[in-house]
Amino acid sequence: MRLRSDRVRVRVPATSANLGPGFDALGLALALHDELEVRALGSAQVVVEVTGEGEGAVPDDEQHLVVQALRVGLDHVGAPQTGVHLVCRNRIPHGRGLGSSAAAVVAGLAAARGLIAEPEALDDATLLRLATAMEGHPDNAAPAVLGGATVAWTDGDDARAVPLAVHPDLAPVAVVPATHLSTKAARGVLPQAVPHRDAAQQAGRAALLVEALGRRPDLLLDATVDRLHQEYRRPVMRDSLALVDALRARGVAAVVSGAGPTVLALARRLPGAPGDATGARTDADEAVAEVFGGVMGGWRVLPLAVDHDGVRTTTG
């Protein structure tokens, strides 16, 4: 397959996986975006420029995750490989449980789609399969591709996802610590088996969460109870779990975002707050302020709208 363009711009959202009980399945796209530009070069040269999150820390050569994903996408459709000039403007925090690696993978694959003559060969379903193969699980990749809330699953080597309804009053608030935590470290403390009663409760709460996200946000606190992963992770993110406990004690549906250590409050927009605006007043604001007492200690509070678009590309 030939290339049709030598330049593509990509915008990809942050994501939060699990949302409490939906371990490795549920995810939500957030209105916090990495933006990048890929330019195909006539030589084999690879140039990577990064500003913002990850600047000076991520690879600036073929090992950059966006470049790797771009190669995978081009290989999948039999398109020629090319030299690359990649410019990244990153806003998604790295190592915080907000889907930065999934965003990079999805962005690289979407860039490949923007460069080729037949972009339908890398449709959303294909992007999800390829991203899952690189990531190992589809919970972040699905909302990064599709936007909104998603439930994703795997069947052998296949990965699939469907969008879920999101109530217009849902107003996520990410509380981001200064510390990093690798997904490998967060998964390393999980047990090989859990009690049957915990698994049974988890299934019920995950099903309830689908209803709460779409139609009954008043049920979010009950729907986000987790027995499968968060408590097991307390030894490697004590401050995050302490914050989850404190917010939930005040009625806020707080969970660990993905593998952490960011805490995500699935808050509700207060009456009279703007419809879709990032930064709208929520029912979590008072609780967050009360817990921190004005002393943030390196934590950042990011009120975020839901991103309903998923990854987007423009060419030329």
C-alpha positions, 0 to 999 in steps of 0.5 A: 500500500502506498502513502498518500500524505507526508504529514499528519497531526494527531490528538489523543486523550488521556484515559482512566481504566478500571473505574473501580470494579471494571478491572481491565475492562472499563475505561473513560476518555478524559479531556486532557490531550497529547498532540503530535505531528508526524512528518514522513522523511525521504531519508531513514532519519528519525527525529523526535522532539518532545515538550511537556510531559516526558520531555528529556526522559522518553527516547528520542529515536526509534525506541519512542513508543509513537514511532514503534506504533507507527511502524506496527501500523505501516507494517500491518497494511504493507505500507513502506516504512519511512524516516520520521520527524515526530513533534510531541506536545504532551499534557498527559502525565507519565506513570500516573495511571492516566493512559500515557502509554496507550495514548502514545500507541494509539497516536502512532497507529492513528498517524499511520492511518493518516499517512496511508492511501487507504485509511479504512485498512486501519479502522478503529477495530484494527487500531484497537487490536493492534494497540492491545497487542502492544499494550497487553490489555484493551482497557485504556486503548479502547476509550483512547480510540473511541472516546467516551466510556467503553467496555473492552474485552479480549477473545484469544488474539482479538480485542473488541470494545463497545461504547457506553452511555455517559450521563451529562452530569458526570464531571471527572476530577483527577487528583494527580500526585507528584510520584510515579508508579509503573504499571509493572510495579502496580500489577506485581502486587496483585494475587493470583487468586481472589476469594469467590465472594469478592469476585461475585461482588465485583461482577455485580458492582461492575454491572451496576457501574454501567447503569450509574455511568449512563443513567444513574450517577446517584449510584456512582458511590455504590457502583465503584466499590472494588474488591479485586485490585485496589486494596492489594495495591495499598503497599505501593500507593498508600497516599493514593488509597488514603485519599480514596478512603477519605473522599469516599468517606465524604460521599465522593465516588473516588477510585484509583485511576488505572494502575495509579497513583492518580485518584479519579473522582467520578464527580457530578456537575452541580446544578447551574454549572456549565454543560460540558465545560472543563472546570465546572463545579462538582460535588467533589470540590468541597471534599477535596478541599477539606481533605487537603486543607489548602496544603497540596503537597505536590498533588494537582487537582485537574477537573476534566470533561469527558472526551467523546471524540477519541483519537483524531487526525488531520492530514496535510 
